Amino acid sequence: MTKHEVLRAWAGILAGHKPSLSIEITKECPLKCPGCYAFDPAHLQGNGDLRQLSDYKGEELVQKILTIVDREKPLHVSLVGGDPLVRYRELEMLLPQLDSRGVHTQVVTSAFRVIPSEWSRFSRLNVVVSIDGLQPEHDERRKPATYERILKNTADAKITIHSTITGNIADRPGYIEEFIRFWSERPQIRKIWFSLFTPQRGASGPEILTSAQRDFVIQELLRLRLSYPILDMHESLIREMVSPPASPDDCIFARTTHTISADLETKITPCQFGGDPDCQNCGCIASMGLAAVGHHKVLPGLTAGHLFYLSDRVGSSWRRMRDALYPVIPTTDPEPFPILKN
């Protein structure tokens, strides 16, 4: 992030805008992954299941998303799902529009469908492919988005690999390094990220890491980042996993990200996981990254986090006052894209 973008984000926070926006652009997904937070019954906090929401297609979806972006003025937008590539035609129209607005965009997908090589022309776009471990475990969990299909569908693209480490694989000696070695040898891979599986409070299951597994993984990541530069995780980020933010109120990522579900109205709170996330066992790479930024010392006795929380209080107060004085008035949708008229 450039100095100019940091100042933009800070100005947005002071004006009552959250710099990050995450949109579940579809409820559809060809996968049925165990432990998927988006389809967890708690995700919508008792307001049904993601599959029960209405969602949009075509021009209507594109225009509604652009309306939200223009209203919220984010610096960064994550397009998630479901799987966004279910709406690949809409993405073809949406990505140029977001790029022209100067918005950094992240598309998170299983790569069950081909990622167009033409997308590499968008310098602000990051395509993140989710991969759950080495081939035997991944193919079992995430079929039909198998290793074979991912390698084929990303051959002409530039992507980031994101892997969520679960309790099933966390303490296998050499497992994480073998994963990094396999993917670092592929020319289409720009960088590799890891998160630790984050459960809902009170949940149980094989995906949840024990304390010993968590400690083991943290030490492995600290060791491996020195040998594999493609592992794009700063030491300070990894060390935040030892003691994650205690609650959503203490989490800069949760407080700076506005998350909207597939009907483009339902807000996901308190963070992208929804429900009642077990923050003490959080392993979200975004949360850890911003926690590390928050602990950065600006001056003796003053951290970036201190500045953020003060700015956020000012911005939130201003937004509440503005919304009370000038409520949003619904407007009619703009003219459709010509390509969709026929």
Protein Blocks (a to p, Z undefined) as FASTA:
>chain_A
ZZklmmmmmmmmmnopafbdcddfbfbdfbdcehiaklgmklnnonacfklpccdehjll
mmmmmmmmmmnopabdcddedjfklmmmmmmmmmmmmmmnopacddddehlaccdfklmm
pmkbccddddehjfklmmmmmocbbfklmmmmmmmmccdddddddfklmmgghklmmmmm
mmmmpmklmbdcdddddddehiacjklccfklmmmmmmmmmmmmmmmmklccdfklmmmm
mmgcfbfklmmklmmpccddfkomaccdfbfnopjadfklgcbfklmmmmmmmmpcfbgh
iafklmmmmmmmmmmmmmmmmmmmmccdddddddddfklmZZ
